Amino acid sequence: MQRKRWLIPIVAAAAFFAMATSPSAAIPQHHPDDPVDQHGPSSGHLDASSANVDLVSKLRLTSFEGDISDVSALQTSDGRWFAYLGDWGAHCPTGGVHVVDITDPANPVRAGFLNSPGFGYVTEGLQGLHIETTSFTGDILVISNEWCRASGNPKNMPGGITIWDITEPTEPKRLVEAFGDFDVWGNRANESHSAIAWDAGDDAYVAAIDNDEAFDDVDIYEITDPR
């Protein structure tokens, strides 16, 4: 049965947006030519607006402005709603995903935190979705990975994508970590700035930006079995 999943995510995103954004936010950067802000300069962007939006609630999740990189929300099979908020980890390494119970949007409750490994942090590719493939049925959380500090240990510099089984949001299970294109580095996956996943029926896929190829290409992975 297809569940309706869109109304509360919009409300949740609006509620958390006021908390999560700041024009003076300091975002961790590992490339010296990156702009100061995660989206670069303000020129060319649409003007900010709060028309037809009501603030429902606020919940402080980090100690540093600008740490929230992305938000996704998903309804469980028993009707509960959970929001998943990416954390850049402005003071490396503190990145990961905040899990918040927003079943009552006026009273959000912390429900957990999924740590990024090593010097990793979560970028703008955070997505919770339900899939029903030939190999897996349940809710998954897809995360794109970058790192904030160089290390001699490749495990401390995660790239690619990480997938969690969030069918039970308070008991998440990591299915795969830092999977991706190993062509450039060999011993670790290329960094991924963003990712989006979809259920194609019997199969499921992820499209992810590859930071480390010569012209920033897009990698497509089959995640029919997200393990």
N, C-alpha and C positions, 0 to 999 in steps of 0.2 A: 504494500500500500504506500502510495506517495504521500509523504507528510508535508504539511505546510510549514515552511521554515523561514519566511522572509520578513514578516512584520516585526517581530521582536529584534532580529538582528539590526534592522534599521534604527529602531529606538535605542538599542544598546550602543550602537556605534555613535549615535548622536550624544548619548549620555557620557560616554568615555572620551569623546573627541575634545570636549572642553577641558578635561583633565589632562589629556595626553599631549597637547600641542603647545608650543611656545616659539615665538619668532627668534628668541635668543638662545635656543637650545643648542647644547654642545654635543655633537654626534661623534662617536669614535670613528676615526678614519685611519686606514692603513695604506692608502694610495696617496702620495704627496700632492698629486694634482687634483684630488677630489675637492669639490666645493665644501664650504663650511657646513651647509645645511644638507639634509638627506635628499632634498629635491632640487638642490642648486639655488640659483637666485630667484627672486620673486617675479622677475620680468617674464611675461608670456603666460602667466598663470591666471586662472579666473579669480576675480575678487572674492574674498571671503564673505559669507552670508549666513545669517541665522534665520532667514525667513521660513515660516511654517515648520519650525522646529522648537520643541519644548524640552528643556533640560529635566530629566526624570530623577537623576541621582548622580552622586559622585562617589568615587572610591579611590583613595590614594594607594598606589601599588608600588611606587618606586620612590627613592630619595632624591632623584636627580631629574631635572626638567629635560624633556626631549627623549626620554628613554623608550617610550612606547613607539614601536615601528609599524605595527599593523594590528588589526582586530578582525576576528571572525567569530560567528556564533552559530550554534547548532542545537536542535532539539533532540532529546533522547527519546527512545521508544516508549518510555513511560510518561512523557509529557514535560519533563524538566528542560530548562534552557541553560546552556553554559556558554560563556564568552571566553575566547582565547586571545590573549594580548601578547604580541611579540615584544621582547625587551632587548634593546640595542646593547645594554651594558655600558653606559657612558664611562664608567670607571672599570675598565677591563680587568679581570674577566668576571662579569656578573650577568651575562646574557642568558636568555631562556624564554619561557612562555609562562605567563600568569594565567591560571585557570580560575574563573569566577562564576559562581552560581548566580544567574540572573533570572531565575524562575519568577521571583518577585522583583521586577525592575526597579522599584522604588527602594529596595533594600538588598543591594548586591552583597554577596558573601564570598570571601576568599575560599577557594577549594583546593588549591595546590600550586606548585611551581615545577616546571620541567626544565632542569638545568641544561644549558649548552655545554658540550665537552670542551675541556682545555680553554683556549682563548677564543672560543666561538661565540657568536651572537646571532640573533634571529633578525633577518632583514624583512623586506616588504612582501615576502611570499609566505603568508601564513593562512592556511585554509582548512577548515573543518568540513567534512562532507560524508554523506552516507553512500556506500557502494554495495552493489549486489552483483558479483561476478561469478564466474565458474569456480573460482578458488577461494573467495572470501566474501562474507556478508557481515557488515557492521559499519561503525563510524570510524573514520580515520582523520588524523591531523597531519597535514603536509607542511613541512617547514623548509625554507631555503636558508642556507648557511654561508656566513662569511666569518672572517677572523679579525681580531683587533690587535694582535701582537705576533711577531714572527717567533718561531721556535724551531729548535733542532729536531724536535719530536713531531713527526707529521700528524700524530693523533691529537696534538694540541692546536692544529690548524684545520678545523673541519671545513669542508666545502660541500657542494652538491646538495642533496636533500635528505631530510630525516623524516621518518613516518612513524607515528604513534597510533596504536589502537585505543580509541577513546570511547568505545562502546559503553564502558562504565567510566565516566569522566573522573571520578574520585579514585579509580584504580587503573590508571593508564598503563599500557604495555608498549615499550619501544619495539617496533618491528624491524626497522633498519636505520642505521645511522651513517650520515655522511657518504651516501651513495651517489655516484655521478660519473662524469667523464674524467678518466685518469690520464688522458693523452699528454697533457702538458707536464705534470709533475711526476707521474708514475707511482709514487707512494702515497698520494692523497688525491681526493677528488678536487676538480677545479671549483673555485668559489661560485656561488649562485646568488645573484642579487634579488631574484624574484622567481616565483613559481605559481602555476595554476594547474589544478587537477580536475578531471571530469570522469564520470561513469559513462561508458559507451555501450552499455548493455552487458554482453558477456565479458567484456574487457574494460580496463580502466587505464588512464594515462596521466602523465604529468609533463607539462612543458615548462622548462626552466631556463632562465638566462644564464649563460656561461660567461663569467667575467674574464676568464684567463685565455680564451682563444684570441687570435690576432684582432678580430673585429667584433668581439662580443656576440657570439652566435647564440642560438636557442637549441637546447637539447630536448629531445622528446623521449621519455621513458615509459615503458609499459609497466603498470603496477597492478595487473590483474591479480597477482598474488603479492600483496604489499609486504610480505615477509622477505 
